[in-house]
């Protein structure tokens, strides 16, 4: 049924915009701290907070400092953090064995944070690129990114993270069949309550550049990721990827990047009605920060407007480097 509205002047839409109170009463979408997941970077060492030049305001933290940050996030009411490791280049190999080492950076960080901030959920990244001498999310054999061999490795990586105490597994690799393999492995190993948030619609995007700097993958990457990440021109394919991952056991799905793909977010939520997330990626973050630092935009206002856009598009939450700053504003 089309909306019914009286003719002017009986209908004056501006009446509902006339004061903050009235605007609040009729606001259709609202951002809360509960909508935020904070991606964080961990590195070796102690007492270290190392600035990331291409991501102003973000740092790589040693585990002790990351633990402090997790406590802060918990105090702000942020429900979850997502850990990404900056791996020492000497540990990057063609077989990526460090990925499932129980004592790797990510797994040690999980155990430490679980003790220090038990009420915050810990999400992890499942992909081989932080450990791969070739910089790819999967094994590279004779110049080809191999699917099935990679999935076997991702299973080992996932089980090591689950054993360390991860709450949410985030497969970001875009290999075929990995969600089913990971779900089966978790079920059969006694980790039935570990949640999978699948990077189901992850595009081969130029917006990831600063992130690759943050995890030390920029120099390692040989070639591109277009044989496994999605073509930016495709929308229907994203729906097929969502349907596939849900059928294999994903609990939640993600669209990445975020704001350039709000149409995909909206389609996912409309067509599947499942928990839907977006990743406001490093390039999106860096552009807002750069514009704000140059005085071209009001950084705080643009930050909050950008996050609200995800909710309006249908997202249940967003991974964002702005999470602590946004939480402070939302908490008043």
Rosetta blueprint (number, residue, H / E / L):
1 X L
2 X L
3 X L
4 X L
5 X L
6 X L
7 X L
8 X L
9 X L
10 X L
11 X L
12 X L
13 X H
14 X H
15 X H
16 X H
17 X H
18 X L
19 X L
20 X H
21 X H
22 X H
23 X H
24 X H
25 X H
26 X H
27 X L
28 X L
29 X L
30 X L
31 X L
32 X L
33 X H
34 X H
35 X H
36 X E
37 X E
38 X E
39 X E
40 X E
41 X E
42 X E
43 X L
44 X L
45 X L
46 X L
47 X L
48 X L
49 X E
50 X E
51 X E
52 X L
53 X L
54 X L
55 X L
56 X L
57 X L
58 X L
59 X E
60 X E
61 X E
62 X L
63 X H
64 X H
65 X H
66 X H
67 X H
68 X H
69 X H
70 X H
71 X H
72 X H
73 X H
74 X H
75 X H
76 X H
77 X L
78 X L
79 X L
80 X E
81 X E
82 X E
83 X E
84 X E
85 X E
86 X L
87 X L
88 X L
89 X H
90 X H
91 X H
92 X L
93 X E
94 X L
95 X L
96 X L
97 X H
98 X H
99 X H
100 X H
101 X L
102 X L
103 X L
104 X L
105 X H
106 X H
107 X H
108 X H
109 X H
110 X H
111 X H
112 X H
113 X H
114 X H
115 X H
116 X H
117 X L
118 X L
119 X L
120 X L
121 X E
122 X E
123 X E
124 X E
125 X E
126 X E
127 X L
128 X L
129 X L
130 X L
131 X L
132 X E
133 X L
134 X L
135 X L
136 X L
137 X L
138 X L
139 X E
140 X E
141 X E
142 X L
143 X L
144 X E
145 X E
146 X E
147 X H
148 X H
149 X H
150 X H
151 X H
152 X H
153 X H
154 X H
155 X H
156 X H
157 X H
158 X H
159 X H
160 X H
161 X H
162 X H
163 X H
164 X H
165 X L
166 X L
167 X L
168 X E
169 X E
170 X E
171 X E
172 X L
173 X L
174 X L
175 X L
176 X L
177 X L
178 X H
179 X H
180 X H
181 X H
182 X H
183 X H
184 X H
185 X H
186 X H
187 X H
188 X H
189 X L
190 X L
191 X L
192 X L
193 X L
194 X L
195 X E
196 X E
197 X E
198 X E
199 X E
200 X E
201 X E
202 X E
203 X E
204 X L
205 X L
206 X H
207 X H
208 X H
209 X H
210 X H
211 X H
212 X H
213 X H
214 X H
215 X L
216 X L
217 X L
218 X L
219 X L
220 X L
221 X L
222 X L
223 X L
224 X L
225 X L
226 X L
227 X L
228 X L
229 X L
230 X E
231 X L
232 X L
233 X L
234 X L
235 X L
236 X H
237 X H
238 X H
239 X H
240 X H
241 X H
242 X H
243 X H
244 X H
245 X H
246 X H
247 X H
248 X H
249 X L
250 X L
251 X L
252 X E
253 X E
254 X E
255 X E
256 X E
257 X L
258 X L
259 X H
260 X H
261 X H
262 X H
263 X H
264 X H
265 X H
266 X H
267 X H
268 X H
269 X H
270 X H
271 X H
272 X H
273 X L
274 X L
275 X L
276 X E
277 X E
278 X E
279 X E
280 X E
281 X L
282 X H
283 X H
284 X H
285 X H
286 X H
287 X H
288 X H
289 X H
290 X H
291 X H
292 X H
293 X H
294 X L
295 X L
296 X L
297 X L
298 X L
299 X H
300 X H
301 X H
302 X H
303 X H
304 X H
305 X H
306 X H
307 X H
308 X H
309 X H
310 X H
311 X H
312 X H
313 X H
314 X L
315 X L
316 X L
317 X E
318 X E
319 X E
320 X E
321 X L
322 X L
323 X H
324 X H
325 X H
326 X H
327 X H
328 X H
329 X H
330 X H
331 X L
332 X L
